Amino acid sequence: MKKDTSRPLGDVLKKVVRNLGKKRLAEEELVKAWQAAAGKRAAAHTRLVGLRKTKLIVNVDSSAWLYDLTLKKRAILKKVQEKAAAGGKIKDIRLRIGDIKR
């Protein structure tokens, strides 16, 4: 016979909302770490898309900025790792031409 593992819907929803809030805070922290590490000028030409496994995915608005940030990628990566709580998970940055509209 199966054991009843059902829970009240209110408890489940509270947990989901709490987890979404934590995820949103982590994303905001990564964005702030990226902006601080890349610098104000460069950050204005980029948008953090997300974190996939151990890669930080960043859209860049032009090939000139892509080239500039690629040259500085190691230094930026080190700064992001220092500034973000999830920084230890980040092993690489993937820069790509893409939409930066927020």
ChimeraX commands (.cxc) that place a marker at each C-alpha (Angstrom):
marker #1 position 0.00,0.00,0.00 radius 0.5
marker #1 position 1.29,3.51,-0.90 radius 0.5
marker #1 position 1.98,5.99,1.83 radius 0.5
marker #1 position 0.05,9.26,1.53 radius 0.5
marker #1 position 2.61,12.02,0.86 radius 0.5
marker #1 position 0.14,14.76,-0.02 radius 0.5
marker #1 position 0.62,18.21,1.50 radius 0.5
marker #1 position -1.65,21.21,1.74 radius 0.5
marker #1 position -1.51,23.40,-1.37 radius 0.5
marker #1 position -0.70,26.45,0.76 radius 0.5
marker #1 position 2.49,24.81,2.04 radius 0.5
marker #1 position 3.58,23.90,-1.48 radius 0.5
marker #1 position 2.91,27.42,-2.79 radius 0.5
marker #1 position 4.84,29.01,0.08 radius 0.5
marker #1 position 7.86,26.87,-0.75 radius 0.5
marker #1 position 7.65,27.68,-4.48 radius 0.5
marker #1 position 7.36,31.43,-3.83 radius 0.5
marker #1 position 10.28,31.34,-1.37 radius 0.5
marker #1 position 12.46,29.49,-3.90 radius 0.5
marker #1 position 11.56,31.94,-6.68 radius 0.5
marker #1 position 12.51,34.83,-4.41 radius 0.5
marker #1 position 15.89,33.27,-3.66 radius 0.5
marker #1 position 16.53,32.66,-7.37 radius 0.5
marker #1 position 15.63,36.26,-8.21 radius 0.5
marker #1 position 18.01,37.59,-5.54 radius 0.5
marker #1 position 20.81,35.38,-6.87 radius 0.5
marker #1 position 20.20,36.67,-10.42 radius 0.5
marker #1 position 20.28,40.29,-9.23 radius 0.5
marker #1 position 23.50,39.63,-7.37 radius 0.5
marker #1 position 25.08,38.15,-10.52 radius 0.5
marker #1 position 23.99,41.16,-12.57 radius 0.5
marker #1 position 25.55,43.54,-10.03 radius 0.5
marker #1 position 28.75,41.47,-9.92 radius 0.5
marker #1 position 28.93,41.51,-13.74 radius 0.5
marker #1 position 28.40,45.27,-13.90 radius 0.5
marker #1 position 31.07,45.92,-11.27 radius 0.5
marker #1 position 33.55,43.53,-12.88 radius 0.5
marker #1 position 33.04,44.70,-16.47 radius 0.5
marker #1 position 32.89,48.38,-15.59 radius 0.5
marker #1 position 30.13,50.91,-16.11 radius 0.5
marker #1 position 30.94,51.68,-19.75 radius 0.5
marker #1 position 31.19,48.05,-20.85 radius 0.5
marker #1 position 28.15,47.04,-18.80 radius 0.5
marker #1 position 26.08,49.57,-20.74 radius 0.5
marker #1 position 26.83,47.55,-23.91 radius 0.5
marker #1 position 26.03,44.15,-22.41 radius 0.5
marker #1 position 23.26,42.17,-20.79 radius 0.5
marker #1 position 23.71,39.17,-18.55 radius 0.5
marker #1 position 21.54,36.42,-20.02 radius 0.5
marker #1 position 22.07,33.78,-17.38 radius 0.5
marker #1 position 24.18,31.05,-15.89 radius 0.5
marker #1 position 24.28,27.70,-17.65 radius 0.5
marker #1 position 26.10,25.07,-15.64 radius 0.5
marker #1 position 29.42,26.84,-15.03 radius 0.5
marker #1 position 29.26,29.45,-17.83 radius 0.5
marker #1 position 28.07,33.01,-17.45 radius 0.5
marker #1 position 26.25,33.91,-20.69 radius 0.5
marker #1 position 26.51,37.58,-21.71 radius 0.5
marker #1 position 25.06,39.33,-24.76 radius 0.5
marker #1 position 27.13,42.15,-26.27 radius 0.5
marker #1 position 25.73,44.79,-28.63 radius 0.5
marker #1 position 28.62,45.05,-31.10 radius 0.5
marker #1 position 31.64,43.24,-32.41 radius 0.5
marker #1 position 33.91,46.01,-31.10 radius 0.5
marker #1 position 32.68,45.46,-27.53 radius 0.5
marker #1 position 32.82,41.70,-28.02 radius 0.5
marker #1 position 36.49,41.97,-28.98 radius 0.5
marker #1 position 37.31,44.36,-26.12 radius 0.5
marker #1 position 35.60,42.18,-23.51 radius 0.5
marker #1 position 37.16,39.02,-24.92 radius 0.5
marker #1 position 40.60,40.53,-24.31 radius 0.5
marker #1 position 39.62,41.31,-20.70 radius 0.5
marker #1 position 37.67,38.10,-20.10 radius 0.5
marker #1 position 40.06,36.48,-17.61 radius 0.5
marker #1 position 40.30,39.57,-15.43 radius 0.5
marker #1 position 36.53,40.08,-15.53 radius 0.5
marker #1 position 35.93,36.42,-14.67 radius 0.5
marker #1 position 38.19,36.69,-11.64 radius 0.5
marker #1 position 36.34,39.78,-10.41 radius 0.5
marker #1 position 32.92,38.15,-10.90 radius 0.5
marker #1 position 34.10,35.10,-8.97 radius 0.5
marker #1 position 35.19,37.35,-6.10 radius 0.5
marker #1 position 32.05,39.51,-6.02 radius 0.5
marker #1 position 29.22,36.99,-6.47 radius 0.5
marker #1 position 28.20,34.38,-3.90 radius 0.5
marker #1 position 27.73,31.96,-6.80 radius 0.5
marker #1 position 31.12,33.04,-8.15 radius 0.5
marker #1 position 32.75,29.74,-7.24 radius 0.5
marker #1 position 30.43,27.98,-9.67 radius 0.5
marker #1 position 31.42,30.23,-12.57 radius 0.5
marker #1 position 34.33,28.82,-14.55 radius 0.5
marker #1 position 33.93,30.69,-17.85 radius 0.5
marker #1 position 32.18,33.60,-19.55 radius 0.5
marker #1 position 30.54,33.16,-22.93 radius 0.5
marker #1 position 30.30,36.47,-24.79 radius 0.5
marker #1 position 28.07,36.66,-27.84 radius 0.5
marker #1 position 26.50,39.27,-30.08 radius 0.5
marker #1 position 22.85,39.63,-29.12 radius 0.5
marker #1 position 20.00,41.74,-27.85 radius 0.5
marker #1 position 20.81,43.81,-24.76 radius 0.5
marker #1 position 17.40,45.40,-24.24 radius 0.5
marker #1 position 16.26,45.02,-20.68 radius 0.5
marker link #1:1,2 radius 0.2
marker link #1:2,3 radius 0.2
marker link #1:3,4 radius 0.2
marker link #1:4,5 radius 0.2
marker link #1:5,6 radius 0.2
marker link #1:6,7 radius 0.2
marker link #1:7,8 radius 0.2
marker link #1:8,9 radius 0.2
marker link #1:9,10 radius 0.2
marker link #1:10,11 radius 0.2
marker link #1:11,12 radius 0.2
marker link #1:12,13 radius 0.2
marker link #1:13,14 radius 0.2
marker link #1:14,15 radius 0.2
marker link #1:15,16 radius 0.2
marker link #1:16,17 radius 0.2
marker link #1:17,18 radius 0.2
marker link #1:18,19 radius 0.2
marker link #1:19,20 radius 0.2
marker link #1:20,21 radius 0.2
marker link #1:21,22 radius 0.2
marker link #1:22,23 radius 0.2
marker link #1:23,24 radius 0.2
marker link #1:24,25 radius 0.2
marker link #1:25,26 radius 0.2
marker link #1:26,27 radius 0.2
marker link #1:27,28 radius 0.2
marker link #1:28,29 radius 0.2
marker link #1:29,30 radius 0.2
marker link #1:30,31 radius 0.2
marker link #1:31,32 radius 0.2
marker link #1:32,33 radius 0.2
marker link #1:33,34 radius 0.2
marker link #1:34,35 radius 0.2
marker link #1:35,36 radius 0.2
marker link #1:36,37 radius 0.2
marker link #1:37,38 radius 0.2
marker link #1:38,39 radius 0.2
marker link #1:39,40 radius 0.2
marker link #1:40,41 radius 0.2
marker link #1:41,42 radius 0.2
marker link #1:42,43 radius 0.2
marker link #1:43,44 radius 0.2
marker link #1:44,45 radius 0.2
marker link #1:45,46 radius 0.2
marker link #1:46,47 radius 0.2
marker link #1:47,48 radius 0.2
marker link #1:48,49 radius 0.2
marker link #1:49,50 radius 0.2
marker link #1:50,51 radius 0.2
marker link #1:51,52 radius 0.2
marker link #1:52,53 radius 0.2
marker link #1:53,54 radius 0.2
marker link #1:54,55 radius 0.2
marker link #1:55,56 radius 0.2
marker link #1:56,57 radius 0.2
marker link #1:57,58 radius 0.2
marker link #1:58,59 radius 0.2
marker link #1:59,60 radius 0.2
marker link #1:60,61 radius 0.2
marker link #1:61,62 radius 0.2
marker link #1:62,63 radius 0.2
marker link #1:63,64 radius 0.2
marker link #1:64,65 radius 0.2
marker link #1:65,66 radius 0.2
marker link #1:66,67 radius 0.2
marker link #1:67,68 radius 0.2
marker link #1:68,69 radius 0.2
marker link #1:69,70 radius 0.2
marker link #1:70,71 radius 0.2
marker link #1:71,72 radius 0.2
marker link #1:72,73 radius 0.2
marker link #1:73,74 radius 0.2
marker link #1:74,75 radius 0.2
marker link #1:75,76 radius 0.2
marker link #1:76,77 radius 0.2
marker link #1:77,78 radius 0.2
marker link #1:78,79 radius 0.2
marker link #1:79,80 radius 0.2
marker link #1:80,81 radius 0.2
marker link #1:81,82 radius 0.2
marker link #1:82,83 radius 0.2
marker link #1:83,84 radius 0.2
marker link #1:84,85 radius 0.2
marker link #1:85,86 radius 0.2
marker link #1:86,87 radius 0.2
marker link #1:87,88 radius 0.2
marker link #1:88,89 radius 0.2
marker link #1:89,90 radius 0.2
marker link #1:90,91 radius 0.2
marker link #1:91,92 radius 0.2
marker link #1:92,93 radius 0.2
marker link #1:93,94 radius 0.2
marker link #1:94,95 radius 0.2
marker link #1:95,96 radius 0.2
marker link #1:96,97 radius 0.2
marker link #1:97,98 radius 0.2
marker link #1:98,99 radius 0.2
marker link #1:99,100 radius 0.2
marker link #1:100,101 radius 0.2
marker link #1:101,102 radius 0.2
view
